[in-house]
């Protein structure tokens, strides 16, 4: 019997990144480009692609349903449930890709992962305004 809630679902790692995948054969979690700040010129806009990654832990072999909620400064953007099956080591790698993600306003956004109405973990990210300036002697824009 587990003590102190050790058999409850928990999160060991939660992050936004440019890309994430599981390696073939070894099933290792690979995370590329973790970030928590979006520097953009104007809102509203859409972020082309990013991955949400979590490592869940709990009682080996159990199945869970988690809810992922993402809210911006003014409104909820995503509210969706996903199945999570823990392996024999009591862990599960979770990756979901977010394409054309709406960034409606500058400010703080929050990702909350819950199970049965109880928060399991959260992650905050910020959208800031970044000025776009032109390079001297070039038509190219940089930011």
Secondary structure as UniProt FT lines:
FT   TURN            4..7
FT   STRAND          10..22
FT   TURN            24..26
FT   STRAND          29..35
FT   STRAND          37..40
FT   STRAND          45..57
FT   TURN            60..61
FT   STRAND          63..71
FT   STRAND          76..85
FT   TURN            88..89
FT   STRAND          91..103
FT   STRAND          107..115
FT   TURN            116..117
FT   STRAND          118..129
FT   STRAND          133..134
FT   TURN            136..137
FT   STRAND          141..142
//
